[in-house]
Amino acid sequence: MKRYGFALALSLAVLCALPAVASAQAFTYFDPGASGEAYRESRYQAALTLEVTPLEAQILLDGHPIGTARQLVAQAVPVSPGWHVVEVGAPGYYSYAGRFVADQHSSASLFVVSLVPIR
């Protein structure tokens, strides 16, 4: 029960840290009168979504740094089709590495990672 309470409190803290107002420019609407080509292309593009703690953790995609967990909260990172490796590390924590496959017909691959402190 204590773990559930801690997880709930941590989740609420992360949600409260998010910006309260989303930018209107962040939303793209489909206009049936337009050609729709951009909509069709983005609709089938695979993406990676990350939920990582601690927020200071560095994230690498296929060996290239893509940012910290804080920078990537609620972000969909576009990826090309095929196999990819996600690495997460922070000082004082055990690192994590995971593989996933993205294809052009999938939407988003979600990685939820909570790094364990080194004792």
Secondary structure, 3 states (H helix, E strand, C coil): CHHHHHHHHHHHHHHHHCCCCCCHHHCCCCCCCCCCHHHHHHHCCCEEEEEEECCCCEEEECCEEEEECCCCCCCEEECCCEEEEEEEECCCECCEEEEEEECCCCCEEEEEEECCECC
